[in-house]
């Protein structure tokens, strides 16, 4: 089951189909790992809410684009929660010259991959995770988000 809560109306003001975009990206990501039927909750929120979560759970007093909160193993097959901040995501999309809808779907895939156990702490991990993200996004008709080579070490790496 995929649950989506839109707390910040800026998401739907900018993307009337924001929830459908989240659902499509989440389903594609789960399917890519054979995890169809796993549960994930999404929160489309604002920068202040993400800042509060980031401060509380990661001891970083700043907003970020996406945060993932894996759930402990459970019989309900619930993987965890993913929260996305509108302001940070919109700003990044504009700075990187990408449509917001593409960036949203990329960050959804990124967050779900974290719930599935992937990380990007090392270059090897980052290469693996980015390859998985590219494959999911290609299936959604979204160009390679890493092709431009922006960001840290040539990677526009999501934070979450």
Residue pairs with C-beta under 8 A, 6 or more apart in sequence:
1 39
2 22
2 23
2 26
2 27
2 39
2 40
2 41
2 42
3 39
3 40
3 41
3 42
4 19
4 22
4 23
4 41
4 42
4 44
5 41
5 42
5 43
5 44
6 12
6 18
6 19
6 44
7 43
7 44
7 45
7 46
7 49
8 44
8 45
8 46
8 49
8 86
10 46
10 86
10 87
10 90
11 18
11 44
11 86
12 18
12 19
14 86
14 90
14 100
15 21
15 100
15 101
15 104
17 101
18 44
18 104
19 44
21 101
21 104
21 105
21 108
22 42
22 44
22 104
22 105
22 108
24 105
24 140
25 104
25 105
25 106
25 108
25 109
25 112
25 136
25 140
26 40
26 42
26 108
26 109
26 112
27 36
28 109
28 136
28 139
28 140
29 108
29 109
29 112
29 113
29 116
29 136
30 36
30 37
30 38
30 40
30 112
32 132
32 135
32 136
32 139
33 116
33 132
35 79
35 116
37 77
38 77
38 78
38 79
39 76
39 77
39 78
39 79
40 78
40 79
40 80
40 81
40 82
40 112
40 115
41 78
41 80
41 81
41 82
42 81
42 82
42 83
42 84
42 108
42 111
43 49
43 81
43 82
43 83
43 84
44 84
44 86
45 83
45 84
45 85
45 86
46 85
46 86
46 87
47 63
47 85
47 86
47 87
47 88
48 63
49 83
49 85
50 63
50 64
50 65
50 67
50 83
50 84
50 85
50 88
51 61
51 62
51 63
51 85
53 67
53 83
54 60
54 61
54 62
54 63
54 64
54 67
55 61
55 62
57 67
57 69
58 67
63 85
63 87
63 88
64 85
64 88
64 159
64 160
65 84
65 85
65 88
65 89
65 92
65 107
65 158
65 159
65 160
66 82
66 83
66 84
66 85
66 89
66 107
66 108
66 110
66 111
66 158
66 159
66 160
67 82
67 83
67 111
67 159
67 160
68 80
68 81
68 82
68 111
68 112
68 114
68 115
68 160
69 80
69 81
69 82
69 83
70 79
70 80
70 114
70 115
70 117
71 78
71 79
71 80
71 81
71 115
79 112
79 115
79 116
80 115
82 108
82 111
82 112
82 114
82 115
82 160
84 104
84 107
84 108
84 111
89 100
89 103
89 104
89 107
90 100
92 103
92 156
93 99
93 100
93 102
93 103
95 150
96 103
96 145
96 148
96 150
96 156
97 148
98 145
102 137
102 142
102 143
102 145
103 145
105 137
105 140
105 142
106 133
106 137
106 142
106 145
106 158
107 158
107 160
109 132
109 133
109 136
109 137
110 129
110 133
110 158
110 160
111 158
111 160
113 129
113 132
113 133
114 160
118 125
118 128
118 129
118 132
119 125
119 129
120 126
120 129
120 130
120 157
123 153
126 155
126 157
130 146
130 155
130 157
133 145
134 144
134 145
134 146
137 143
137 144
137 145
138 144
145 156
146 155
146 156
148 156
149 155
150 156
151 157
